[in-house]
Amino acid sequence: MTPTVSAPNAARLRLVAALGRLTMYRLVVLVLAVLAAYSLVLGVLDWLPFTAPAMLASLVVCLAVSYGVNRVTAAAAHVAPQPDSALITGLLLYFLFWPSLAPLDLAVTALAATAATLSKYLLAFRGRHAFNPAALGAFVVGLTGWGAATWWVGTPAMLWLVLPGALLVLYRVQRLAMAGLFAVVALAVAIAVVAQVGVSPLSSLWQALSQGPLVFFAGFMLSEPLTMPGRRLHQLGYSALIGLAYALPFALGPVSSSPELALLVGNLAAFAFGLTRGVSLRFVERRTLTPSSHEFVFVPSRRVRFAAGQYAELSLPRGGPARAGSRRTFSFTSAPSSDILAFGVSTAPPVSHSKRSLMNLTPGQRVYLAAVGGDFVLPRDVDRPLLLVAGGIGITPFASMLRAMRNSGDARDVVLVASVPNPDELAFADILRTSVARVIVRASDGGAPADFAEDAGSAPFTAARLRQLVPDIASRTAYVSGPPSFVGAVARELRAAGARHVRRDAFSGY
C-alpha cells in the first residue's frame, strides 16, 4: 500500500504506467504512424502542397525498403531483425523527403532508406549505432546530388499533431530538459542570425517553430537513444552542440548546414569521446532472489564503465511476436568494479516477452549491451548521509550501490527503507545483511522481517511515518526507486517529511 495521491498526480501516474507498458520503440512507431495517417488526411483535404497518392507512394517506398533491406541484411549478418527499428526509420524518412509519384524521386527516397538501414549494420559497434540512421540516409542522398531532404513535416498544419506527439515521446523517455535546451540554443542562434537582416525576433521565432522541423527533430530525431550519451550532463552538452550546428548557416563545398548534418555532428562527437559504445555479454546463470524475482549474470567481452545505480539497455533475443521488440532497460545490481554484470528483474506474472527472453537464455548465449545511462547515482561527497527507499524490485539499483560501497570500503551513513508484499519478497537479503546500511523493512502483510532488519510494520509511508522511522530525514539525500505509483507517492511524502533532495528512479515496465 502507498499513500493516496491527488487527482492530477494520479492521472499523471496512470499515464506513466500506460506508457511504461509500451517500449520506447513501439511508442515511437505508434506516434509516427498516427502522424503519417494525419498527413494523408491533410493531403486529401488539399492542406499540404502534394497529393495524397504521392504521399502514399512515398510512404510505401520508405516502409517497404527499410523493412525489406533490414530483413535481408539481418539474415546476412546472422542476427535477429528488429522490425520496430526498421519501421521507425521508414516513417522518419517519409517526413523528410518530398512526396512524389515520379520514379526518380521515389528511387532517391529508396536510396535514403537503403543507406539508413545499412548504416545500422555497417556503422554499428558492439550493438550501438555510430550515427542516427535516418539522418545518415538523408545526408548520403544529399552528397550524391540526386536529391535532398526537405523536412516537409515542418508545416503549420502538421504542427498541431507533431507537437503533442513529440512531447509524449520526450516525456516517456525523460528527455524534455534535453530537448528544451536544444530548442533554446537553436532558436537563440537562429534569431540572432536573422536579426542581422532586419527580421524581428517574434517573427523569426514563429517561423522557426511553424515553418521548420525543429519540433519534429527534437521529439523524434534528437531523442534517439543509441547515438546519445547516457549521463544527463553529457546529454545536455550533446543537445547544445546539436542546437548550435542546427541553427548556424554554412557551406563547405558539397556540404552545407542542414538538420541531418547537425545531428550527425553530435553523433560523431558523442562516439569520438567514447560515450556511446556497446559491448557483447555472455550469459552465465540465473539466480533466484525471491519467489518472484531473479538476478541474471553475464560476462562482458570487455569491461563496462558504469556508476552504481545506473541502468543498461540490453538488446535481447526475440522471444515472442514481433510486437515485443528486443531492447529493454534493466538496472545494474553488480558493482562497477566486478568482472561480471548482473541485473535484477521481477518475474512475477504476467511475464512480458522481454522477461521471457531473459528467462529462456541458456549459458553461453550472447546479448548486447547497447547503452549505459541514468543519473540515479551516489553523490561524490561520501560524508553526505543517505536515505534509500525501495518499493519491491526497486531495490535493484541500491544493490549495486551497496555492493560498490562494500568493495571500496566506503563507510557511508546509509538508511535503507524497503516496502515489500511480505518478508520473503525482500531481495538481496545477503547484501543487506552485510552492508553498512541500517535496514528497515515494511511488509504489507504485517510479517516480521529477518533479524538484520528493523520492522516498520504495515502502515503506509506517510510523511509522519517516515519522520518516525528516520528522525534525521531532513539531513539526508533521499533516493526512491520502484514502480511509478510508488515513486510518485513516496517522493511527495519524503518532501513533506523534510527531505530537501529527492532523487527518483521509476520502473516504468518492460
C-alpha positions in Angstrom: 0.0 0.0 0.0 1.2 3.5 -0.8 -0.1 6.9 0.2 -3.0 8.4 -1.7 -2.3 11.0 -4.3 -4.3 13.9 -5.7 -6.3 13.6 -8.9 -3.8 15.3 -11.1 -0.9 13.3 -9.8 -3.0 10.1 -10.1 -3.7 10.9 -13.7 0.0 11.5 -14.4 0.9 8.2 -12.7 -1.7 6.4 -14.8 -0.2 8.0 -17.9 3.3 6.9 -16.9 2.1 3.3 -16.2 0.3 3.2 -19.5 3.3 4.4 -21.4 5.5 2.0 -19.5 3.6 -0.9 -21.0 5.0 0.2 -24.4 8.6 0.1 -25.3 10.1 3.3 -26.4 10.4 1.9 -29.9 6.9 0.8 -30.1 5.6 4.1 -28.8 7.6 6.0 -31.4 6.2 3.7 -34.1 2.6 4.3 -33.0 3.0 8.1 -32.7 4.7 8.3 -36.1 2.1 6.1 -37.7 -0.6 8.4 -36.3 1.3 11.4 -37.8 1.5 9.6 -41.1 -2.2 8.9 -41.2 -2.9 12.6 -40.2 -0.7 13.8 -43.1 -2.6 11.6 -45.5 -5.9 13.2 -44.3 -4.3 16.6 -44.8 -3.3 15.6 -48.3 -6.8 14.5 -49.2 -8.1 17.9 -47.9 -5.5 19.7 -50.0 -4.0 21.3 -46.9 -0.5 20.2 -48.0 1.4 21.1 -51.2 1.3 17.5 -52.6 -1.3 14.9 -53.4 -2.4 12.0 -51.2 -1.4 9.4 -53.9 2.1 10.9 -53.9 2.3 10.8 -50.1 1.0 7.2 -50.1 3.6 6.1 -52.7 6.4 7.7 -50.7 5.2 6.1 -47.5 5.0 2.7 -49.1 8.5 3.0 -50.6 10.0 4.2 -47.3 8.5 1.4 -45.2 8.9 -1.4 -47.8 12.6 -0.6 -48.5 13.5 0.0 -44.8 11.7 -3.2 -43.7 12.9 -5.3 -46.6 16.6 -4.2 -46.5 16.6 -4.7 -42.7 15.3 -8.3 -43.1 17.8 -9.2 -45.8 20.8 -7.6 -44.0 19.9 -9.1 -40.7 19.8 -12.5 -42.3 23.2 -12.0 -44.0 24.6 -10.9 -40.6 23.0 -13.8 -38.8 21.2 -11.6 -36.3 17.6 -11.2 -35.4 15.9 -8.3 -37.4 14.3 -5.6 -35.3 11.1 -4.7 -37.1 10.3 -1.7 -34.8 13.6 -0.1 -35.7 13.0 -0.6 -39.4 9.5 0.9 -39.2 10.8 3.9 -37.3 13.5 4.5 -39.9 10.9 4.3 -42.8 8.4 6.6 -41.1 11.1 9.2 -40.3 12.3 9.3 -43.8 8.7 9.7 -45.1 8.6 13.0 -43.3 12.0 14.1 -44.6 11.7 13.6 -48.4 9.2 15.4 -50.7 6.4 13.0 -51.6 6.2 12.4 -55.3 4.9 9.9 -57.9 8.0 10.5 -60.2 10.1 7.3 -60.5 13.3 9.2 -60.0 12.1 10.9 -56.8 10.9 7.5 -55.4 14.3 6.0 -56.3 16.1 8.7 -54.4 13.8 8.1 -51.4 14.5 4.4 -51.6 18.3 5.1 -51.7 17.9 7.1 -48.5 16.1 4.2 -46.8 18.7 1.7 -48.0 21.6 3.8 -46.8 19.9 4.4 -43.4 19.2 0.7 -42.9 22.6 -0.5 -44.0 24.3 2.0 -41.6 22.7 0.1 -38.6 24.9 -2.9 -39.5 27.9 -1.4 -41.3 28.4 1.6 -38.9 27.4 -0.1 -35.7 29.9 -1.1 -33.0 29.0 -3.7 -30.3 25.3 -3.2 -30.7 25.3 0.6 -30.9 24.8 2.9 -33.9 27.6 5.4 -34.6 25.1 7.7 -36.4 21.4 8.2 -36.4 20.3 6.1 -39.4 17.6 8.4 -40.8 19.9 11.4 -40.6 22.7 9.5 -42.3 20.4 8.3 -45.1 19.3 11.8 -45.7 22.9 13.1 -45.7 24.1 10.4 -48.1 21.4 11.3 -50.6 22.5 15.0 -50.3 26.1 14.1 -51.1 25.1 12.3 -54.3 23.4 15.5 -55.7 20.4 13.4 -56.8 18.1 14.9 -54.2 18.0 16.3 -50.7 15.9 16.1 -47.6 13.2 18.8 -47.5 11.8 18.1 -44.0 8.3 18.9 -45.2 6.9 17.9 -41.8 7.8 21.4 -40.6 4.5 23.0 -41.7 1.8 24.7 -39.6 -0.8 22.1 -40.5 1.4 19.3 -39.2 2.5 21.1 -36.1 -0.9 20.7 -34.4 -0.2 16.9 -34.0 3.6 16.9 -34.2 3.9 19.0 -31.0 1.8 16.7 -28.7 3.3 13.6 -30.3 6.9 14.9 -29.7 6.1 15.9 -26.1 4.6 12.5 -25.4 7.7 10.7 -26.7 10.0 13.1 -24.8 8.0 12.6 -21.6 8.2 8.8 -21.9 12.0 8.8 -22.4 12.6 11.6 -19.9 14.3 13.9 -22.4 12.2 17.0 -22.0 15.1 19.0 -20.5 17.5 17.9 -23.2 15.1 18.8 -26.0 14.3 22.1 -24.3 18.0 23.1 -24.2 18.4 22.1 -27.8 15.4 24.3 -28.7 16.6 27.3 -26.7 20.1 27.2 -28.3 18.8 26.6 -31.8 16.2 29.4 -31.5 18.5 31.8 -29.9 21.1 31.3 -32.6 18.5 31.4 -35.4 17.0 34.7 -34.0 20.5 36.2 -33.8 21.3 35.2 -37.3 18.2 36.6 -39.0 18.2 39.7 -36.8 21.2 40.8 -38.9 18.9 41.2 -41.9 16.1 43.0 -40.0 13.8 40.2 -39.1 12.0 40.7 -35.8 12.6 38.2 -33.0 8.9 37.2 -32.8 8.6 36.7 -36.5 11.7 34.6 -36.6 10.6 32.6 -33.6 7.2 31.7 -35.1 8.8 30.9 -38.4 11.3 28.5 -36.8 8.6 26.7 -34.9 5.9 26.5 -37.5 7.8 26.6 -40.8 10.7 24.4 -39.8 11.3 20.9 -38.5 12.6 21.9 -35.0 9.8 20.3 -33.0 9.8 17.1 -35.1 13.6 17.0 -34.9 13.7 17.4 -31.1 11.0 14.9 -30.5 11.8 12.1 -32.9 15.5 12.5 -34.0 17.4 14.1 -31.2 15.8 11.6 -28.7 17.2 8.5 -30.5 18.9 6.7 -27.6 21.6 4.6 -29.3 23.5 7.6 -30.5 23.4 9.9 -27.4 25.4 9.8 -24.2 24.0 8.1 -21.2 24.6 10.8 -18.5 22.4 13.9 -18.1 25.3 16.3 -18.1 26.7 14.8 -21.3 23.3 14.8 -22.9 22.8 18.5 -22.2 26.2 19.3 -23.8 25.3 17.0 -26.7 21.9 18.8 -27.3 23.5 22.2 -27.0 26.1 21.3 -29.6 23.5 20.0 -32.0 21.3 23.1 -31.4 24.3 25.3 -32.4 25.0 23.2 -35.5 21.3 23.2 -36.4 20.9 27.0 -36.5 24.3 28.2 -37.8 24.2 28.5 -41.6 27.4 27.5 -43.5 28.5 25.9 -46.8 31.7 23.9 -47.5 31.8 22.5 -51.0 29.0 20.0 -51.4 28.3 20.1 -47.7 26.0 22.7 -46.2 24.1 23.2 -43.0 21.0 21.0 -42.5 19.2 19.4 -39.6 20.5 15.9 -40.6 24.1 17.2 -40.6 23.7 18.9 -37.2 22.5 15.6 -35.7 25.4 13.7 -37.3 27.9 16.2 -35.8 26.5 15.5 -32.4 26.6 11.7 -33.0 30.2 11.9 -34.1 31.2 14.0 -31.0 29.5 11.5 -28.7 31.1 8.5 -30.3 34.5 10.0 -30.6 34.6 10.7 -26.8 33.6 7.1 -26.1 30.1 8.0 -24.7 28.1 5.6 -27.0 29.8 2.3 -27.3 28.1 -1.0 -26.6 29.5 -4.4 -25.6 28.7 -8.1 -26.1 27.6 -10.0 -23.0 27.8 -13.8 -22.4 25.1 -15.2 -20.2 26.3 -17.2 -17.2 23.5 -18.0 -14.9 20.1 -17.0 -13.4 19.9 -16.7 -9.6 16.7 -16.7 -7.6 16.4 -13.6 -5.5 12.8 -14.1 -4.2 9.8 -16.2 -5.2 9.0 -13.5 -7.8 12.4 -12.1 -8.9 15.7 -13.2 -10.4 19.2 -11.9 -11.0 20.7 -12.5 -14.4 24.5 -12.7 -14.6 26.7 -12.1 -17.6 30.4 -11.8 -18.5 31.2 -8.8 -20.7 33.6 -9.1 -23.7 35.3 -6.1 -22.2 35.0 -4.0 -19.1 31.9 -1.9 -19.0 32.1 1.6 -17.4 29.1 2.5 -15.3 28.3 4.0 -12.0 26.4 2.2 -9.3 22.7 3.0 -9.7 22.7 3.3 -13.5 20.8 1.1 -16.0 21.8 -0.7 -19.2 19.8 -1.1 -22.4 20.1 -4.7 -23.5 19.3 -6.0 -27.0 17.7 -9.3 -26.3 16.9 -12.3 -28.5 13.3 -12.1 -29.7 11.4 -14.5 -27.5 7.9 -13.6 -28.7 6.0 -12.0 -31.5 7.5 -9.1 -33.4 5.5 -6.6 -31.4 7.6 -7.3 -28.4 10.6 -5.5 -29.7 14.0 -6.5 -28.3 15.7 -3.7 -26.4 14.8 -3.1 -22.8 16.4 -1.2 -19.8 17.5 -3.0 -16.7 19.2 -1.7 -13.5 22.7 -3.0 -12.7 22.9 -4.9 -9.5 26.6 -5.7 -9.7 29.3 -3.3 -8.5 31.2 -1.3 -11.2 34.5 -3.0 -10.1 33.1 -6.5 -10.6 34.3 -8.7 -13.5 30.6 -9.8 -14.1 27.5 -7.8 -14.9 24.2 -8.6 -13.1 20.7 -7.3 -13.5 17.8 -7.8 -11.1 14.3 -8.4 -12.6 10.8 -9.0 -11.3 9.5 -12.2 -12.9 6.1 -12.2 -11.3 3.2 -13.0 -13.7 2.2 -11.7 -16.2 5.7 -12.2 -17.7 6.4 -9.8 -20.6 8.1 -11.0 -23.8 11.4 -9.3 -22.8 11.4 -11.1 -19.4 10.6 -14.3 -21.1 13.6 -13.8 -23.4 15.8 -13.4 -20.3 14.2 -16.5 -18.6 14.9 -18.5 -21.7 18.6 -17.6 -22.0 21.0 -20.6 -21.9 24.6 -20.4 -20.6 26.9 -19.2 -23.3 24.2 -17.3 -25.2 25.0 -13.7 -26.0 23.1 -10.5 -25.8 24.3 -7.0 -26.5 24.5 -4.1 -24.0 23.7 -1.2 -26.3 23.8 1.7 -23.9 24.5 2.7 -20.3 22.7 5.6 -18.8 21.0 7.2 -15.9 21.9 9.8 -13.2 20.5 7.8 -10.2 23.9 7.5 -8.7 25.6 8.1 -5.4 26.8 11.7 -4.5 30.6 12.2 -4.7 30.6 13.5 -1.2 31.0 10.4 0.9 30.1 12.3 4.1 26.6 13.1 2.9 24.1 10.9 4.8 21.7 8.9 2.5 18.2 7.6 2.7 17.4 4.8 0.2 13.7 4.0 -0.2 12.8 0.9 -2.4 9.4 -0.5 -3.5 9.7 -4.2 -4.4 12.2 -4.9 -7.1 13.1 -1.2 -7.0 15.8 -2.3 -4.6 18.0 -3.3 -7.6 19.9 -0.1 -8.1 20.5 0.0 -4.3 22.0 -3.5 -4.5 24.6 -2.1 -6.9 25.3 0.9 -4.6 25.7 -1.3 -1.5 28.0 -3.7 -3.4 30.1 -0.8 -4.6 30.4 0.6 -1.1 31.4 -2.8 0.3 34.0 -3.4 -2.4 35.6 0.1 -2.0 35.4 0.1 1.8 33.1 3.2 1.6 31.5 3.5 5.1 28.7 6.0 4.2 25.9 6.8 6.6 23.0 4.9 4.9 19.5 4.1 5.9 17.6 1.8 3.5 13.8 1.5 3.8 12.2 -1.2 1.8 8.5 -1.9 1.1 7.6 -5.5 0.1 4.4 -7.6 0.0 5.8 -10.0 2.5 9.2 -10.7 4.1 10.1 -13.4 1.6 10.0 -10.8 -1.2 12.9 -8.8 0.2 15.6 -9.3 -2.5 19.3 -9.2 -1.9 19.0 -10.1 1.8 22.6 -11.4 1.9 23.9 -8.0 0.7 21.7 -6.1 3.1 22.8 -8.3 6.0 26.5 -7.5 5.4 26.1 -3.9 4.3 26.9 -0.7 6.3 23.2 0.4 6.0 20.6 0.5 8.7 17.8 -1.6 7.1 14.1 -1.0 7.8 11.5 -3.2 6.2 7.8 -2.7 5.8 5.8 -5.8 4.8 2.3 -5.2 3.6 1.1 -8.4 5.1 2.4 -7.4 8.5 5.0 -10.2 8.6 8.2 -9.7 10.6 11.4 -9.2 8.5 14.7 -11.1 9.0 16.7 -10.4 12.1 19.1 -8.0 10.4 16.3 -5.5 9.6 14.0 -3.3 11.7 10.3 -3.9 11.4 8.4 -0.9 10.1 5.0 -2.5 10.5 2.5 -2.4 7.7 1.5 1.3 7.7 2.0 3.2 4.5 4.9 5.6 4.1 3.3 8.9 5.0 5.4 11.9 5.9 4.7 11.4 9.6 5.6 7.7 9.5 8.8 8.5 7.6 9.9 11.0 10.2 9.2 8.3 12.9 11.4 5.8 11.1 14.2 8.2 10.1 14.2 11.2 12.6 17.1 12.9 10.8 15.4 12.7 7.4 15.9 16.4 6.8 19.7 16.0 6.8 19.7 13.1 4.3 19.7 13.0 0.5 16.8 10.7 -0.4 16.6 8.2 -3.3 13.4 6.4 -4.1 13.1 3.6 -6.6 10.2 1.3 -7.7 7.0 1.3 -9.7 5.9 4.8 -10.9 2.9 4.9 -8.5 5.2 4.1 -5.5 7.9 6.6 -6.6 5.4 9.4 -7.2 3.6 9.0 -3.9 6.6 8.4 -1.7 8.6 11.2 -3.2 5.8 13.6 -2.3 5.8 12.2 1.3 9.6 12.4 1.6 9.4 16.1 0.7 6.6 16.7 3.2 8.7 14.9 5.8 11.5 17.4 5.3 13.8 15.7 2.8 15.3 18.6 0.7 16.9 16.5 -2.0 14.8 13.6 -3.5 16.1 11.6 -6.5 13.8 9.3 -8.4 14.2 6.1 -10.4 10.8 4.9 -11.6 10.5 1.5 -13.2 8.0 2.1 -16.0 7.7 -1.5 -17.1 9.3 -3.8 -19.7 
